[in-house]
């Protein structure tokens, strides 16, 4: 038996022992005390100015019983936090007074709305309006009153690109800072017959690596681990209609073929609440001109890379289209992102984009999504314009799931249409998700099982995919997981994502996290992650075994990692790992075994200067590879941030040596909290292209945005260091939300 085979048997046994040992479910109140607070209804709302000096706040019941989840666990926080909750017909109002013995050290480098707050002292609010403990909404703000929101697609992951309309204001006082938040009821779907919502708070003090929560379990909090907000009644959702017209003027120039074109495109997005919890959306002449560009990646494999969705229309209610847990972060570092996403039945980037990444016009589209009782519904229909030899197409996706047991669900999916070909395509599937966050010993268990089948003319038989996963993703102590996925050779999700087919994919991981007491070190992790992919017809395709020897985090949020990775690859047909006008380097058919060693360091982002560095060296197929990857950020102030990153591979093979370089430089200038100038320059020596994306973004208030976006590309076709202009695209866009 191979080493990898023994490893999988060991991990399956270990994971089974781990999960069986915690399988005795205990009373919910013994694990997560569903704390509750009553929201106080008021006739006059507070003024959202970040001061908490309105007398109406005195009516609210203060919430003060916070505790640490890091570095301590259920221990007393280092600072006092007070939270207040009010509501009226129109909105939920949250006020927080956060004491800090050193207010001059409060970290707040981010000023741009929509940006994550990984290095900021922050206030976190989690709402679960249907109180299902399955999904919900996350709102964050910092001392600069930045609005950052996210949609939980499951209890363990959320969609950062999701956004809605809300308001916040903050201020500093002698002993800390204050935040006031207003979340309109028109911004969230909910059932007015439900007077109790899932509710939670968190707070972070970055310089101490300290995280606090109102309700937590196993050092975490999410919609499944929350308290209760009671007393909600008589809220006004209005007519439930949002109209979002926009106008964009786009000037596109292709220098190599001498074309120059200017277009003026109006577009309209409309959102209507059919019921309090079921939404309809309509898009006409959909415009994506202001969407952020993708971060470039260098591909040294023979498989497709995965790029995430960034377009707002497809991000709204995207949690309702998730299927089978495919693409979720399992914590297994041996898996690539493309491998995790493999066999997704629906991937929205297939819509409105050609296979080369060029935009394809969407004439119109509609979506019905939301919840009706125990049912979760996501249905999308799109009319996509013709592109090249591909005719205009009608595309349809329907995803329905039902909540079962306490935290689980069962569902179905159907996709019909082919955005990239004139050949018909249909995919249908079923899935079951099991979740239990209420186990003895502070453990969590989750499992997924799914089955899909595609129907494509000319591809008969061997057109199914199926899989399952079982995980105990604990933040403390022992964790582990096992998984399996089969993707048959003719399985063809035309609106989904395929990284590999005709394979059986086995994964397993086990590890242990230890938290220190009274030390500058916060936690240590070590474990083993593995993946083995076999060809269904027989034989190995890929095998990765990663020994995560030591991963350390400090209380000041610095980190260090040491790992060792063993790889096996069986190549059946040659593939190019490097292409240039004068030569190409191919990996020849054969069986390869190669090992790599990695050391990585990262410094905390709350400092003025921060960065990361990793060094990997070892074998690469039948040669050698040295990789250096680094980044540095300078946060001169909240008004100016500059970052740079560099990835360098020096690869020596008998069939040829080559070097890959990927470089990016970004700057962010904030003229105010509503006006920003953001630029990104990227270069890689494989495409020999310099891409410049610079944008001025104006957000006078949530729901109103203006953009001036320039994309400018230069290319060195001959690789002689003489770059020539290849294309430019200038777009001016403004959109405004009318809410009724």
C-alpha positions as CSV (number, residue, x, y, z in Angstrom):
1,X,0.0,0.0,0.0
2,X,1.3,3.5,-0.9
3,X,2.2,6.0,1.8
4,X,-0.7,8.1,0.6
5,X,-3.1,5.2,0.9
6,X,-2.0,4.6,4.5
7,X,-2.4,8.3,5.2
8,X,-6.0,8.3,4.0
9,X,-6.8,5.2,6.1
10,X,-5.2,6.9,9.2
11,X,-7.1,10.2,8.6
12,X,-10.4,8.5,8.1
13,X,-9.9,6.6,11.3
14,X,-8.7,9.7,13.2
15,X,-11.5,11.9,11.9
16,X,-14.0,9.1,12.7
17,X,-12.7,8.9,16.3
18,X,-12.7,12.7,16.6
19,X,-16.3,13.0,15.3
20,X,-17.6,9.9,17.1
21,X,-16.2,11.1,20.3
22,X,-18.3,14.3,20.1
23,X,-21.4,12.8,18.6
24,X,-23.3,12.8,21.8
25,X,-25.5,15.8,21.4
26,X,-26.3,17.7,24.6
27,X,-28.9,20.2,25.6
28,X,-28.5,23.4,23.6
29,X,-28.4,25.6,26.6
30,X,-25.3,23.7,27.8
31,X,-23.4,24.7,24.7
32,X,-24.7,28.1,23.5
33,X,-26.7,30.1,25.9
34,X,-29.2,31.9,23.6
35,X,-28.9,35.2,25.4
36,X,-31.6,37.7,24.5
37,X,-32.1,41.4,24.5
38,X,-35.3,43.3,23.9
39,X,-35.2,45.9,21.2
40,X,-36.9,49.1,22.4
41,X,-39.4,50.7,20.1
42,X,-39.2,54.5,19.9
43,X,-41.2,57.2,18.2
44,X,-38.3,59.5,17.5
45,X,-35.2,57.9,16.1
46,X,-31.7,58.9,17.2
47,X,-29.6,61.2,15.1
48,X,-26.8,59.1,13.5
49,X,-23.9,61.3,14.3
50,X,-21.6,59.0,16.3
51,X,-22.2,60.7,19.6
52,X,-24.8,58.7,21.6
53,X,-26.0,61.9,23.2
54,X,-29.7,61.6,22.1
55,X,-31.9,61.0,25.2
56,X,-33.7,58.3,23.3
57,X,-30.6,56.0,23.9
58,X,-31.4,56.0,27.6
59,X,-34.5,53.9,26.9
60,X,-32.4,51.0,25.6
61,X,-31.2,48.1,27.8
62,X,-27.4,48.2,27.8
63,X,-25.6,45.0,26.7
64,X,-22.3,44.7,28.6
65,X,-21.7,41.0,29.1
66,X,-19.0,40.5,26.4
67,X,-16.2,38.0,26.7
68,X,-13.0,37.2,24.9
69,X,-12.7,34.5,22.2
70,X,-9.1,35.4,21.4
71,X,-6.6,35.3,23.0
72,X,-8.7,34.0,25.9
73,X,-11.8,31.9,25.7
74,X,-14.9,33.1,27.6
75,X,-12.5,35.3,29.7
76,X,-13.0,38.9,30.7
77,X,-12.2,41.4,28.0
78,X,-9.5,44.0,28.5
79,X,-11.9,46.8,27.8
80,X,-15.5,47.5,28.5
81,X,-18.1,47.5,25.7
82,X,-21.6,48.8,25.9
83,X,-24.2,48.2,23.1
84,X,-27.7,49.6,22.8
85,X,-30.5,48.6,20.5
86,X,-33.6,50.6,19.4
87,X,-36.0,50.5,16.4
88,X,-38.9,52.3,14.9
89,X,-41.1,51.7,11.9
90,X,-38.2,52.2,9.5
91,X,-34.9,51.0,10.8
92,X,-32.9,49.2,13.5
93,X,-30.5,51.4,15.4
94,X,-27.4,50.2,17.2
95,X,-25.2,52.3,19.4
96,X,-21.9,51.1,20.9
97,X,-19.5,52.8,23.3
98,X,-16.2,51.0,23.2
99,X,-13.7,51.9,26.0
100,X,-10.0,51.9,25.2
101,X,-7.3,52.8,27.8
102,X,-5.1,54.0,25.0
103,X,-7.4,55.7,22.5
104,X,-4.5,57.1,20.6
105,X,-3.6,53.6,19.6
106,X,-7.0,52.7,18.1
107,X,-6.2,51.1,14.7
108,X,-8.2,52.5,11.7
109,X,-6.2,52.5,8.5
110,X,-9.2,51.9,6.2
111,X,-11.4,54.8,5.1
112,X,-12.9,53.4,1.9
113,X,-16.4,52.0,2.1
114,X,-16.7,48.3,1.1
115,X,-13.2,47.5,2.1
116,X,-12.5,44.7,4.6
117,X,-11.3,45.6,8.0
118,X,-8.6,43.0,8.7
119,X,-6.3,45.4,10.5
120,X,-8.8,47.8,12.1
121,X,-10.4,48.0,15.5
122,X,-13.9,47.2,14.6
123,X,-17.5,46.7,15.7
124,X,-19.3,43.7,14.1
125,X,-23.1,43.2,14.0
126,X,-24.7,39.9,12.8
127,X,-28.4,39.7,12.0
128,X,-30.4,36.5,11.2
129,X,-33.9,38.0,10.4
130,X,-35.5,34.6,9.9
131,X,-33.8,33.1,13.0
132,X,-32.9,29.9,11.2
133,X,-29.3,29.9,12.4
134,X,-28.2,29.0,8.9
135,X,-27.5,32.2,7.1
136,X,-27.5,35.9,7.9
137,X,-25.9,39.3,7.4
138,X,-22.8,40.8,8.7
139,X,-22.1,44.6,9.2
140,X,-18.8,46.0,10.3
141,X,-17.5,49.5,10.9
142,X,-14.4,51.2,12.3
143,X,-13.4,54.6,13.7
144,X,-13.6,56.1,10.2
145,X,-17.3,55.0,9.9
146,X,-16.5,52.7,7.0
147,X,-19.4,50.5,5.9
148,X,-18.4,46.9,5.3
149,X,-21.0,44.3,4.9
150,X,-21.2,40.6,3.9
151,X,-23.7,37.9,3.3
152,X,-23.3,34.5,5.0
153,X,-23.6,31.8,2.4
154,X,-23.3,29.3,5.2
155,X,-22.5,29.5,8.8
156,X,-18.8,29.1,8.1
157,X,-18.3,31.3,5.1
158,X,-19.6,34.6,3.8
159,X,-19.7,36.6,0.5
160,X,-17.6,39.7,1.1
161,X,-18.7,41.4,-2.2
162,X,-22.4,41.6,-1.2
163,X,-23.6,45.0,-0.1
164,X,-26.8,46.9,0.9
165,X,-27.9,50.3,2.0
166,X,-27.2,51.3,5.6
167,X,-25.6,54.1,7.5
168,X,-23.0,54.6,10.3
169,X,-21.3,57.4,12.1
170,X,-18.5,57.3,14.7
171,X,-16.5,59.6,17.0
172,X,-13.6,59.4,19.4
173,X,-13.8,60.4,23.0
174,X,-11.3,60.6,25.9
175,X,-11.6,56.9,26.8
176,X,-12.4,55.2,23.5
177,X,-14.7,55.5,20.5
178,X,-18.4,55.4,19.7
179,X,-20.3,54.0,16.8
180,X,-23.9,54.5,15.8
181,X,-25.5,52.2,13.1
182,X,-28.8,52.5,11.2
183,X,-30.0,49.5,9.2
184,X,-33.2,50.2,7.3
185,X,-35.8,47.5,7.3
186,X,-36.1,48.1,3.5
187,X,-32.5,46.8,3.2
188,X,-33.2,43.3,4.5
189,X,-35.7,40.6,3.7
190,X,-37.6,39.4,6.8
191,X,-40.9,37.9,7.8
192,X,-42.9,40.5,9.9
193,X,-44.7,37.6,11.7
194,X,-41.3,36.7,13.3
195,X,-40.7,39.0,16.3
196,X,-37.4,37.4,17.3
197,X,-34.2,37.6,15.2
198,X,-30.9,36.0,15.6
199,X,-28.5,38.6,16.8
200,X,-24.9,39.0,17.8
201,X,-22.0,41.5,18.3
202,X,-18.3,41.3,18.1
203,X,-15.4,43.7,18.7
204,X,-11.8,43.6,17.7
205,X,-8.8,45.4,19.3
206,X,-6.1,44.6,16.8
207,X,-2.9,45.7,18.6
208,X,-3.7,43.0,21.2
209,X,-5.0,40.4,18.9
210,X,-8.2,40.5,20.9
211,X,-11.6,39.5,19.7
212,X,-14.7,39.8,21.8
213,X,-18.2,38.5,21.3
214,X,-21.6,38.7,23.0
215,X,-22.4,35.0,22.3
216,X,-19.7,32.6,21.1
217,X,-18.9,28.9,20.9
218,X,-15.6,27.2,20.2
219,X,-13.9,30.6,19.8
220,X,-16.2,31.7,17.0
221,X,-19.6,33.4,16.3
222,X,-21.8,33.3,13.2
223,X,-25.5,33.0,12.5
224,X,-25.6,29.5,14.0
225,X,-24.0,30.8,17.2
226,X,-25.9,33.9,18.3
227,X,-28.2,35.4,20.8
228,X,-31.8,36.7,20.3
229,X,-33.2,40.1,19.6
230,X,-36.9,40.1,20.7
231,X,-39.8,42.5,20.7
232,X,-39.7,43.4,17.0
233,X,-43.1,44.2,15.6
234,X,-44.8,46.7,13.3
235,X,-41.7,47.3,11.0
236,X,-42.4,49.0,7.7
237,X,-40.8,47.5,4.6
238,X,-42.4,50.2,2.4
239,X,-43.7,49.3,-1.0
240,X,-40.6,47.2,-1.4
241,X,-39.5,48.7,-4.6
242,X,-35.9,49.9,-5.4
243,X,-35.2,51.4,-8.8
244,X,-31.5,51.8,-9.7
245,X,-31.0,53.5,-13.0
246,X,-27.5,54.1,-14.2
247,X,-25.8,55.8,-17.1
248,X,-22.4,55.0,-18.4
249,X,-20.3,56.5,-21.2
250,X,-17.6,54.1,-22.5
251,X,-14.7,54.9,-24.9
252,X,-12.9,51.8,-26.1
253,X,-9.8,51.8,-28.2
254,X,-7.9,48.8,-29.7
255,X,-4.5,50.1,-30.8
256,X,-3.4,47.0,-32.7
257,X,-6.4,47.0,-35.1
258,X,-7.0,50.7,-35.0
259,X,-10.6,50.7,-33.7
260,X,-12.1,53.5,-31.6
261,X,-15.6,53.3,-30.3
262,X,-17.7,55.4,-27.9
263,X,-20.9,54.1,-26.4
264,X,-23.5,55.6,-24.2
265,X,-25.5,53.0,-22.3
266,X,-28.4,53.5,-19.9
267,X,-29.3,50.5,-17.8
268,X,-31.9,49.8,-15.1
269,X,-31.9,47.4,-12.2
270,X,-35.2,47.1,-10.3
271,X,-35.9,45.2,-7.1
272,X,-39.3,44.4,-5.8
273,X,-40.4,42.6,-2.6
274,X,-43.1,40.2,-3.7
275,X,-43.7,39.1,-0.1
276,X,-41.8,40.3,3.0
277,X,-39.3,37.5,2.4
278,X,-39.4,36.9,-1.3
279,X,-37.7,39.3,-3.7
280,X,-37.9,39.9,-7.5
281,X,-35.2,41.6,-9.5
282,X,-35.1,42.8,-13.1
283,X,-32.1,44.0,-15.0
284,X,-32.2,45.7,-18.4
285,X,-29.1,46.3,-20.5
286,X,-27.0,45.3,-17.6
287,X,-23.8,47.3,-17.3
288,X,-20.6,46.0,-15.6
289,X,-18.2,48.8,-16.7
290,X,-17.3,49.7,-13.1
291,X,-16.5,46.2,-12.0
292,X,-13.0,45.8,-10.4
293,X,-10.4,44.0,-12.5
294,X,-9.2,40.5,-11.6
295,X,-6.0,39.9,-9.8
296,X,-3.6,38.2,-12.1
297,X,-2.3,34.7,-11.4
298,X,0.5,32.7,-12.9
299,X,-0.5,29.1,-13.8
300,X,2.2,26.5,-13.6
301,X,-0.3,23.6,-13.8
302,X,-2.2,22.0,-16.7
303,X,-5.6,22.9,-15.1
304,X,-7.8,25.9,-15.2
305,X,-7.5,28.7,-12.6
306,X,-10.5,30.1,-10.7
307,X,-11.4,33.8,-10.6
308,X,-14.2,34.9,-8.2
309,X,-17.3,36.8,-9.1
310,X,-17.2,40.6,-8.5
311,X,-20.4,41.9,-10.3
312,X,-23.1,43.2,-7.9
313,X,-26.1,41.8,-9.8
314,X,-24.9,38.2,-9.4
315,X,-23.7,38.7,-5.8
316,X,-27.1,39.6,-4.5
317,X,-28.8,36.6,-2.8
318,X,-25.9,34.5,-4.1
319,X,-26.1,32.3,-0.9
320,X,-29.4,30.9,-2.2
321,X,-27.6,29.4,-5.3
322,X,-24.9,27.5,-3.3
323,X,-25.0,23.8,-3.9
324,X,-23.5,20.8,-2.1
325,X,-20.9,22.8,-0.2
326,X,-18.8,22.8,-3.5
327,X,-16.2,25.6,-3.3
328,X,-16.4,26.0,0.5
329,X,-13.2,26.5,2.4
330,X,-12.5,23.1,4.0
331,X,-9.2,24.2,5.5
332,X,-7.3,21.6,3.5
333,X,-4.3,23.4,2.1
334,X,-3.4,20.5,-0.2
335,X,-6.4,21.5,-2.4
336,X,-6.1,24.3,-4.9
337,X,-9.0,26.8,-5.2
338,X,-9.8,25.4,-8.6
339,X,-10.0,21.9,-7.2
340,X,-12.4,23.0,-4.4
341,X,-14.6,24.7,-7.0
342,X,-14.6,21.8,-9.4
343,X,-18.0,20.5,-10.6
344,X,-20.0,23.6,-9.5
345,X,-23.2,23.4,-11.4
346,X,-23.7,27.2,-11.5
347,X,-20.9,29.7,-11.7
348,X,-22.1,33.2,-12.5
349,X,-18.9,34.3,-14.3
350,X,-20.0,32.1,-17.2
351,X,-22.8,34.6,-17.8
352,X,-22.0,38.0,-19.4
353,X,-18.4,36.9,-20.1
354,X,-16.9,35.0,-23.0
355,X,-14.4,32.2,-22.5
356,X,-11.6,34.8,-23.1
357,X,-13.0,37.1,-20.4
358,X,-14.4,39.7,-22.9
359,X,-17.8,41.2,-21.8
360,X,-20.9,39.8,-23.5
361,X,-24.0,42.0,-23.4
362,X,-26.9,40.9,-21.2
363,X,-30.0,42.3,-22.8
364,X,-32.2,41.7,-19.8
365,X,-32.7,39.3,-16.9
366,X,-34.9,38.5,-13.9
367,X,-34.4,36.9,-10.6
368,X,-36.8,35.6,-7.9
369,X,-35.1,34.8,-4.6
370,X,-35.8,34.6,-1.0
371,X,-37.5,32.4,1.6
372,X,-41.1,31.1,2.0
373,X,-41.5,29.2,5.2
374,X,-38.9,26.5,5.3
375,X,-38.1,26.9,1.6
376,X,-35.2,28.8,0.2
377,X,-35.6,29.8,-3.4
378,X,-33.2,31.2,-6.0
379,X,-34.3,31.4,-9.7
380,X,-32.5,33.4,-12.4
381,X,-33.3,33.9,-16.1
382,X,-31.0,35.8,-18.4
383,X,-31.2,36.8,-22.1
384,X,-27.6,37.0,-23.3
385,X,-26.7,38.7,-26.6
386,X,-24.8,37.0,-29.4
387,X,-21.1,37.0,-29.3
388,X,-18.8,35.9,-32.2
389,X,-20.2,32.6,-33.5
390,X,-22.3,32.0,-30.4
391,X,-26.0,32.9,-30.9
392,X,-28.1,34.9,-28.5
393,X,-29.1,32.5,-25.6
394,X,-31.7,32.1,-23.0
395,X,-30.2,31.0,-19.7
396,X,-32.1,29.7,-16.7
397,X,-31.0,28.6,-13.2
398,X,-33.3,27.4,-10.4
399,X,-32.2,26.4,-7.0
400,X,-34.6,25.3,-4.2
401,X,-33.8,24.0,-0.8
402,X,-35.7,23.2,2.4
403,X,-34.6,23.6,6.0
404,X,-34.7,20.2,7.8
405,X,-33.7,19.1,11.2
406,X,-32.3,21.8,13.4
407,X,-29.6,23.3,11.2
408,X,-29.6,21.1,8.0
409,X,-31.1,21.4,4.5
410,X,-32.0,19.3,1.4
411,X,-32.2,20.8,-2.0
412,X,-32.3,20.6,-5.8
413,X,-30.8,22.6,-8.7
414,X,-31.5,23.0,-12.4
415,X,-29.6,24.9,-15.0
416,X,-30.7,25.1,-18.7
417,X,-28.8,26.9,-21.4
418,X,-25.3,27.3,-22.7
419,X,-23.7,30.8,-22.7
420,X,-20.5,29.7,-24.5
421,X,-21.9,27.5,-27.3
422,X,-24.9,26.9,-29.6
423,X,-25.2,23.4,-28.2
424,X,-28.0,22.8,-25.7
425,X,-27.2,21.9,-22.1
426,X,-29.1,21.0,-19.0
427,X,-27.8,20.1,-15.5
428,X,-29.9,18.9,-12.6
429,X,-28.9,17.7,-9.2
430,X,-29.8,17.2,-5.5
431,X,-27.9,17.7,-2.3
432,X,-28.1,17.3,1.5
433,X,-26.3,19.4,4.0
434,X,-26.0,18.3,7.7
435,X,-24.8,20.7,10.4
436,X,-24.6,20.4,14.1
437,X,-23.0,23.1,16.1
438,X,-24.3,21.8,19.5
439,X,-22.0,18.9,20.3
440,X,-20.3,18.0,23.6
441,X,-16.7,19.1,24.1
442,X,-17.0,22.3,22.1
443,X,-17.1,20.5,18.8
444,X,-18.9,21.1,15.5
445,X,-19.7,18.6,12.7
446,X,-20.8,19.3,9.2
447,X,-21.4,17.0,6.2
448,X,-22.5,17.4,2.6
449,X,-23.7,14.8,0.0
450,X,-24.6,15.7,-3.6
451,X,-25.4,14.2,-7.0
452,X,-25.6,15.9,-10.4
453,X,-26.2,14.9,-14.0
454,X,-25.7,16.9,-17.2
455,X,-27.5,16.5,-20.6
456,X,-25.5,17.6,-23.6
457,X,-26.2,16.5,-27.2
458,X,-23.4,14.3,-28.4
459,X,-22.2,13.4,-24.9
460,X,-24.0,10.3,-23.8
461,X,-23.3,8.4,-20.7
462,X,-20.6,9.1,-18.1
463,X,-22.3,12.4,-17.5
464,X,-22.7,12.5,-13.7
465,X,-20.8,13.8,-10.8
466,X,-21.3,13.2,-7.1
467,X,-19.5,13.6,-3.8
468,X,-19.6,13.9,-0.1
469,X,-17.7,15.5,2.7
470,X,-17.5,15.1,6.5
471,X,-15.7,17.7,8.6
472,X,-15.2,18.7,12.2
473,X,-13.9,22.3,11.6
474,X,-13.0,23.2,15.2
475,X,-11.0,26.3,16.1
476,X,-9.6,24.7,19.2
477,X,-8.1,21.3,19.7
478,X,-8.5,18.5,17.2
479,X,-10.0,19.1,13.8
480,X,-10.3,16.9,10.7
481,X,-12.2,16.1,7.6
482,X,-12.5,13.7,4.7
483,X,-14.1,14.1,1.3
484,X,-14.7,12.4,-2.0
485,X,-15.8,13.7,-5.4
486,X,-16.3,11.9,-8.7
487,X,-16.5,13.9,-12.0
488,X,-17.2,11.7,-15.0
489,X,-15.7,12.5,-18.4
490,X,-18.9,13.7,-20.0
491,X,-20.2,15.8,-17.1
492,X,-20.6,19.2,-18.7
493,X,-22.1,22.1,-16.6
494,X,-22.2,24.8,-19.3
495,X,-23.1,27.4,-16.7
496,X,-20.8,25.9,-14.0
497,X,-17.1,25.4,-13.5
498,X,-15.0,22.4,-14.4
499,X,-11.3,22.2,-13.4
500,X,-10.8,18.5,-14.1
501,X,-13.1,15.6,-15.4
502,X,-12.9,11.9,-15.6
503,X,-11.5,11.8,-12.1
504,X,-12.1,10.6,-8.5
505,X,-10.9,13.2,-6.0
506,X,-10.1,12.0,-2.4
507,X,-9.2,14.6,0.4
508,X,-8.4,14.3,4.0
509,X,-6.9,16.5,6.7
510,X,-6.3,16.4,10.4
511,X,-4.7,18.9,12.7
512,X,-4.5,20.4,16.2
513,X,-4.8,24.0,17.5
514,X,-3.4,24.9,20.8
515,X,-4.0,28.3,22.5
516,X,-1.4,29.7,24.9
517,X,-2.1,31.3,28.2
518,X,-0.1,34.4,29.5
519,X,2.2,34.4,26.5
520,X,3.0,36.7,23.6
521,X,2.1,33.7,21.4
522,X,-1.7,33.3,20.9
523,X,-1.9,29.9,19.1
524,X,0.0,27.1,17.4
525,X,-1.3,24.7,14.8
526,X,0.2,21.6,13.2
527,X,-1.4,19.1,10.9
528,X,-1.4,17.1,7.7
529,X,-3.5,17.7,4.6
530,X,-3.8,15.4,1.7
531,X,-5.4,15.1,-1.7
532,X,-5.3,12.2,-4.2
533,X,-6.9,12.5,-7.7
534,X,-7.2,9.3,-9.7
535,X,-8.3,8.9,-13.3
536,X,-11.6,7.0,-13.4
537,X,-10.3,4.8,-16.1
538,X,-7.4,3.8,-13.8
539,X,-4.2,5.3,-12.5
540,X,-3.0,8.3,-10.5
541,X,-3.3,11.9,-11.9
542,X,-2.2,14.0,-8.9
543,X,-1.3,13.5,-5.3
544,X,-0.4,16.2,-2.7
545,X,0.6,15.6,0.9
546,X,1.2,18.8,2.9
547,X,2.8,18.6,6.4
548,X,1.9,21.8,8.2
549,X,4.8,21.4,10.6
550,X,4.2,24.6,12.6
551,X,2.0,27.7,12.3
552,X,2.3,30.3,15.0
553,X,0.2,33.4,15.7
554,X,1.1,36.1,18.2
555,X,-1.1,38.4,20.2
556,X,0.1,41.3,18.1
557,X,-1.1,39.3,15.0
558,X,2.3,38.4,13.5
559,X,2.5,34.9,12.1
560,X,5.0,32.3,11.0
561,X,4.6,29.0,9.0
562,X,6.8,26.1,8.2
563,X,5.6,23.4,5.8
564,X,6.8,20.5,3.7
565,X,4.9,19.2,0.6
566,X,5.2,16.0,-1.3
567,X,3.8,15.9,-4.9
568,X,3.1,13.3,-7.5
569,X,1.9,14.1,-11.0
570,X,1.2,11.7,-13.8
571,X,1.2,13.5,-17.1
572,X,-0.4,11.8,-20.1
573,X,0.0,14.5,-22.7
574,X,2.6,17.3,-22.9
575,X,1.6,20.7,-21.6
576,X,3.4,24.0,-21.7
577,X,4.5,25.7,-18.5
578,X,6.2,28.6,-20.3
579,X,5.6,30.2,-23.7
580,X,7.6,32.9,-25.4
581,X,7.8,34.0,-29.1
582,X,11.1,32.3,-29.4
583,X,10.5,29.1,-27.4
584,X,8.2,27.1,-25.2
585,X,8.9,24.7,-22.3
586,X,6.8,21.6,-22.1
587,X,6.4,19.0,-19.4
588,X,6.7,15.7,-21.1
589,X,4.5,12.7,-20.4
590,X,5.6,10.7,-17.5
591,X,5.3,10.1,-13.7
592,X,6.9,12.7,-11.5
593,X,7.6,12.9,-7.7
594,X,8.8,16.1,-6.2
595,X,9.0,17.7,-2.8
596,X,9.0,21.4,-1.7
597,X,9.8,23.2,1.6
598,X,8.2,26.5,2.5
599,X,8.9,29.1,5.2
600,X,6.5,32.1,5.5
601,X,6.3,35.2,7.7
602,X,3.6,37.8,8.0
603,X,3.5,41.0,10.1
604,X,0.4,42.6,11.5
605,X,-1.5,45.0,9.2
606,X,-2.3,47.6,11.9
607,X,1.3,48.9,11.8
608,X,2.4,51.7,9.5
609,X,4.6,49.3,7.6
610,X,3.5,45.7,7.2
611,X,4.1,42.8,4.8
612,X,4.6,39.2,4.2
613,X,7.4,37.0,2.8
614,X,7.6,33.3,1.8
615,X,10.3,31.2,0.4
616,X,9.8,27.9,-1.3
617,X,12.4,25.6,-2.8
618,X,12.6,22.1,-3.9
619,X,12.0,19.9,-6.9
620,X,9.5,20.7,-9.8
621,X,8.6,17.8,-12.0
622,X,12.1,16.6,-13.3
623,X,13.8,19.8,-12.3
624,X,14.1,22.4,-9.6
625,X,12.1,25.4,-8.5
626,X,12.8,28.4,-6.2
627,X,10.0,30.7,-5.4
628,X,10.0,34.0,-3.5
629,X,6.8,35.8,-2.7
630,X,6.6,39.0,-0.9
631,X,4.4,42.0,-0.2
632,X,4.7,45.3,1.6
633,X,2.2,47.9,2.6
634,X,2.7,51.5,3.7
635,X,-0.2,53.0,5.5
636,X,1.0,56.6,5.7
637,X,-2.4,57.6,7.0
638,X,-6.0,56.7,6.5
639,X,-5.8,59.0,3.5
640,X,-2.9,57.3,1.7
641,X,-2.0,53.6,1.4
642,X,0.5,52.1,-1.0
643,X,1.1,48.3,-1.5
644,X,3.3,46.3,-3.6
645,X,3.7,42.6,-4.2
646,X,6.1,40.4,-6.1
647,X,6.1,36.7,-7.0
648,X,9.2,35.1,-8.5
649,X,9.8,31.6,-9.8
650,X,13.1,30.4,-11.0
651,X,12.6,27.0,-12.7
652,X,15.3,24.8,-14.1
653,X,14.2,21.8,-16.2
654,X,16.3,19.6,-18.5
655,X,14.1,20.8,-21.4
656,X,14.7,24.4,-20.6
657,X,15.1,27.0,-17.8
658,X,12.8,30.0,-17.3
659,X,11.7,32.6,-14.8
660,X,8.2,33.9,-14.1
661,X,7.6,37.3,-12.5
662,X,4.3,38.7,-11.3
663,X,4.3,42.2,-9.9
664,X,1.6,44.5,-8.7
665,X,1.5,48.0,-7.2
666,X,-1.6,49.6,-5.8
667,X,-2.3,53.0,-4.3
668,X,-5.3,54.4,-2.5
669,X,-5.9,58.1,-2.0
670,X,-8.9,59.1,0.1
671,X,-9.7,62.8,-0.4
672,X,-12.6,62.3,2.1
673,X,-14.7,59.5,3.4
674,X,-16.8,59.7,0.2
675,X,-14.2,60.4,-2.5
676,X,-11.4,58.0,-3.4
677,X,-8.8,57.5,-6.1
678,X,-7.6,53.9,-6.4
679,X,-5.1,52.5,-8.8
680,X,-3.7,49.1,-9.6
681,X,-0.8,48.3,-11.9
682,X,-0.1,44.6,-12.7
683,X,2.6,43.0,-14.8
684,X,3.6,39.4,-15.6
685,X,6.4,38.3,-17.9
686,X,4.4,35.4,-19.3
687,X,1.9,37.6,-21.1
688,X,4.4,40.5,-21.1
689,X,1.5,42.8,-20.5
690,X,1.2,45.8,-18.1
691,X,-2.3,46.4,-17.0
692,X,-3.3,49.7,-15.4
693,X,-6.6,50.1,-13.7
694,X,-7.3,53.5,-12.1
695,X,-10.6,54.7,-10.8
696,X,-12.1,57.7,-9.1
697,X,-15.0,56.6,-7.0
698,X,-17.5,58.9,-5.4
699,X,-20.0,57.6,-2.8
700,X,-22.0,60.5,-1.4
701,X,-24.2,58.0,0.5
702,X,-25.1,54.4,0.4
703,X,-27.0,53.6,-2.8
704,X,-25.4,56.4,-4.8
705,X,-22.1,55.9,-6.7
706,X,-20.2,57.6,-9.4
707,X,-17.1,56.2,-11.2
708,X,-14.5,57.3,-13.6
709,X,-12.6,54.2,-14.6
710,X,-9.6,53.8,-16.9
711,X,-8.2,50.5,-18.0
712,X,-5.0,50.8,-20.1
713,X,-3.0,47.8,-21.3
714,X,0.6,47.8,-22.8
715,X,2.1,44.7,-24.2
716,X,5.6,43.6,-25.3
717,X,4.7,41.2,-28.1
718,X,8.3,40.4,-29.0
719,X,9.6,40.3,-25.4
720,X,12.2,42.8,-26.3
721,X,11.3,45.2,-23.4
722,X,9.6,47.6,-25.8
723,X,6.1,48.0,-24.6
724,X,3.4,49.3,-26.9
725,X,-0.1,50.4,-26.1
726,X,-2.5,47.6,-26.8
727,X,-5.9,48.8,-25.6
728,X,-7.6,51.4,-23.5
729,X,-11.1,51.7,-22.0
730,X,-12.4,54.8,-20.3
731,X,-15.8,54.6,-18.6
732,X,-17.8,57.2,-16.7
733,X,-20.8,55.9,-14.8
734,X,-23.2,57.1,-12.2
735,X,-26.0,55.2,-10.5
736,X,-28.7,56.3,-8.0
737,X,-31.1,54.2,-5.9
738,X,-34.7,55.3,-5.6
739,X,-36.3,53.5,-2.8
740,X,-40.1,53.3,-2.3
